[in-house]
Amino acid sequence: MKLDSAVVKALSLDPSTTTVASHGGSGFSTTAKISTTLNGEEKKFFMKTGKGKDAEIMFEGEHHSLNAIHASVPTLCPTSFAHGPLTDTTGGSFLVTDFLDLSSRSSAPSSGLSLAAKLAKLHTTPAPIPPGYTKTVFGFPVTTCCGDTAQPNSYKEDWAEFYAENRLKAILKKSERTNGPDSELSSLVHKTADIIVPRLLSSSHLNSGNEITPVVVHGDLWSGNKSRGTIGGRKDAGVEEVVFDPSSCYAHSEYELGIMKMFGGFGSAFLKEYHGICPKTEPVEEYEDRVSLYELYHHLNHHAIFGGGYRSGAVEIMRKLRRKYGDGR
């Protein structure tokens, strides 16, 4: 396996002391481990490569997502060092990050923080203020991908508007492109976005009418995107609770919990510790319904990508929420 010239240049590598080999796997890219020597020290990187515009968008989104998470909680995820077009492969793109050694048994000291504590720290750290704004807003600087779904992240000051427009209505459009028109699903999504979302997520309702603070979220945090390992592949690094493959945005903290609930892997002890640091948003009695509303997006996304039974899960959530908060049909 040969290392592309663009990667060599981006990382300032010496080809004579650098090797690259296939490592791991991904449904959307080719993955490899780069081993090299920098400033007299061994260094390992993780690289993804792919072809086409989709890969370019995906890698840019992951690059910015990893670094947004890392800026708030450095021990939670790898740093991303570079992304861009390949030089030696026409139409190809790459992403290079720290290498995560998930098989490490290092005895070196770690941060000592649990995944719940790290996630709570991420979710209690205000998102950065984008250029041109005077306060934090909802959105993200670039498009991010959840699976292979390109998510529009145009900035909005109102969270309910962002979730309705940039998530629910946006994923419905993709679903219609991949699965064909579906009048029942379309009607349910639009009524949920227009009635249920403002009811549960409006700025005048959430947090007792006080504005919720946008925070960086992972965006695709299911059990397959978390593990334990050393960051950077260094022998002197401690084993940390880590996450990877993010599709971030600046969001309501509870948005993260939707996919965590959908696929499980985060038990009651995890949530108790997490909410001890990052409390449930008021009104607390609507917490479970908000998490279900956020879970809805991921059912719709999986239906858009894979089709099949994910539609029924989405329909069930929407009907339940409409019976409680909407027109009842």
N, C-alpha and C positions, 0 to 999 in steps of 0.2 A: 504494500500500500504506500503510495507516494503522497507526500505532503504538498499541498498546493502553494504556489509562490505567494499568493495573497496572504495566506496564514503565516508563512515564514516572515513576511514583511511586517504584518500587523503586530506580531509578538517579538520581533527582533531576534529571531532564532538563528542559531548556527546549524545548518543542515548536517554538518559533520558530527555533531554531538546530539542529534535529535532523531528519534524513531517514532513511528506512528503505526498503530495496530487496531484492528476492529475491536470494539468493546461494547458490550451491552446490546440493546436493541430499542427500536422505536417504530411505531406504526406510521410515522410521518417523515422520517429522516434516516440517514445512515449515520452511525455513531462510532467514535473512535477515541482512543487514549493517545495523547502525545506525551512522550517522555524526553526530557532534555536536561541540559545543564545551563543555569543562568547565574552569572557572578560566582561561579565555583560551587553552587549548590544544586542538588537534584530538584527538578520541578516537573510536576505532571499537570496536564490540562485535559479537559474533556471537550470534544469537538462534535458538532452536528453539521452535516452537509445535506443539501437537497437541491432540487432543480425547479425552476419556474418562479413566477411571481408569488405564488402562495408560500413557498419556502422563504423567500425574501421578507415577506410581511411577518411570517411566523417568527423568524429569528430576530427581527428588529423588536418585535413585541416582547419576546422572552428576554432579550438583552436588557431592555429598560425595566421589565418587571423584576428580574433578579436584583438589579442594582437599586431599585426603589426599596425592596425588602431589606437588602443588605445595609442600606443607609440608616435604617431604623434599628435593625437587630442584626449586627454583623455575623453572629454565630448561627443564624437560622438558615442561611442558604449560601451557595457559592457566589463568588463575584463573577460577573461576565466581563471579559476583557476586550472582545472585539466581535463585530459581525460585518458582513458585507458581501460583495460579489467575489466569486472565485476568478482567478486569472487564467488558470490552465484548463478550465472546464466551462464551455460556453453555456450561459444561462444558469450557472450554479451559484449557490450562496453558502455561507458558512456562519457558524456561531462558535465561539471558544470561551469556555468558562473554567473556573477552578475544577479540578478533578475531585469527585467525591469517592472516597474509598469506603464503600458500604460493608466491606468484609473486615475492616480494621478491628483489632483487639488492643489498641494502644492503651498503655497505662499512664500516659501523660495527662496532666490536669486539664479538665474541660471547664466550660463556663459554669457547669453545675446546674444550669437552668433546664427545667422540663420543657417539653414541647408546648404544654398548656401555658406555662409562664411566658415563653417566648412569643407565642401567638397573642397573648393578652398584652404584652408590651408593644407589639406591632400595632394592635388595635386601640391602643390608648396614646399613640404618638400621632399628632396631627400630620396630615399629608402636606407636602410642600405647596407653597403658593405659586401657581403657574405664572409665567411672564404675562404682563398685561392685566393681571388681576390684583386686587388689594386684599383678598382673603382666600382661604382654601375653598375649592369648589369640587364638584363631582365630575369624574371623567379620567382621562389619562393623556399624556403627550402624544402617544402613538396608538395605532390599532393593535390589539392583542388577540390571540387565538385560544379558544377553549376547544380542545380537540383540533379539528381543522376549520372551525367556525371563526371567521374574522369578525371581531366584535367592534362596532363603532363606539368610540370613546370621546366624542365631541363634548366639550365642557358644558356643564349646566349648573346653575346655582341651586336648583331645587332637586332634591334626591328623588322624590316621587316622579318627577318628569323624566329624569335620567333613567330610572328603572323601567318605566312604562315605554318610553320611546327607544332607548338605546339597547334595551335587553328584550322585553316581551314582544314588542311589535317588530323589532329587527329580526328576531329569530323566527317569528312567524313567516316573514318574507322568505327566509332561506328554506324553511320547511315546505312552503308552497313551490319553490323552485325545484326541490329535490323529490317531493312526494306528490306534487300536483295539488290542484285546488281542493280545499276541504272546508265547506261552508260552516259546518258545525264548529270545527276547531277555530276557525277565523272569528266567528261570532263570540265564542267563549273568551278567546284571548283579548279581543277588543273591549268586551264588557268588563273583563277583569282589569285591564289596563286603565279604562276610563272611570270605573266605579270603585273597585276594590282597592287598587293602588292608592288613589287619593284618600280613601277612607282610613287605611292603615298607616300610610307612609307620609302623609302631608306634613310640611314643616310646622303647621299650626297645631298638629296633633301629637307628633312624636316628641318625646323628651319634654313633656308638659309645655309644649309651645316654644321651648328654647331650641335654637338651631342645633342640629346634630353636627358633629365635627367630622369631615371626611378623613378617612384613614386609608392607608395602603392595605389592600387585601391580596391574598394569594390568587383567589379567583377560581381555582380548580383543585381545591384541597380535599381529595379523597384519599383513602388509605394507601393507594398505590403511589402517591406522590409525597410520601413521608418515609423517613427511615432514621437509622443511626449510623454515623460514620465520621471519618476525619475529612476536613475540608482542605483541599490542596494536595492531598496524598503525602503529607509530610509525616515522618516517623515521630517528630516531636510534638505533633498536634494531638489534642485530646479528642475523645469520641464525643460527638455532639448529636442532639436531636436536630434533624435537618429536613428541609422541604426542597422540592425542585419542580421543574416544569410548570411554572406559574403563568397565569394570564391575568395580570393585575389590573386594578383601577383604583381610583380614590372613591371610596364607597362608605355606606353605613356599615359599621363593624359586623352587624348580624347577617349581612349578605353572605359572609363567608360560611355561615352555618348551614346554608341550604344544601350544598352538595355534601357536606360532612354528614348531614342527616340522611341524605338519599342513599348513600352507599355504606354507612356505618363505619366502624373502626375507631370511633371516639366515644368511649363509654361515659357513664354518669360521673365517675371519679375525675375524668378529664374535664368535663364541663363544670363540675363543682369548683375545681381549682381555677379554671379559666375565668368563670364568672365571679370568683372571689377577688379577682384583680380587675376584670373588665365587666362591670355589672350589666345586667339586662336593661335595655332601654325602657323607659316608661311610655305607655302603660304596660306594666309587667304582665297583666292578665291577658294581653294580646300577643305576648312573646311567641307562643307556639304557632299562632296563625301567621305571624310575620315570617317565621322560619319556613313554614309551609309555602308561603308566597314566594320566598326566595328559592326554595327547592323546585318550584314550578319551572323556573327558567331552565334548569338542567334537564328536567324531563323533556321539555320542548327541544332543547339543543340535541339531546340524544336521539329524539325522534327525527329531527332534521338530518342528523348524520347517518343513523342506522335504520330508521323506520321502525316497523314492528311494534312491540308491546309498550314502548315508552309513551305512545299516544294515550293509552288508557290511564296511565299514572297521572299525566298532565290533566286530563279531563276530570278525573276524580278529585284532584286538588281544587280545580276551578269551581266545580259544582258545589263542593263542600263550603268553600269560602263565599260563594254567591248565596247559598242558603242562609248563611249566618249574617252576611253584611250587604248582600245585593238584592236583586229583584226576586230571588227565590226560585227561579225556574231552572 
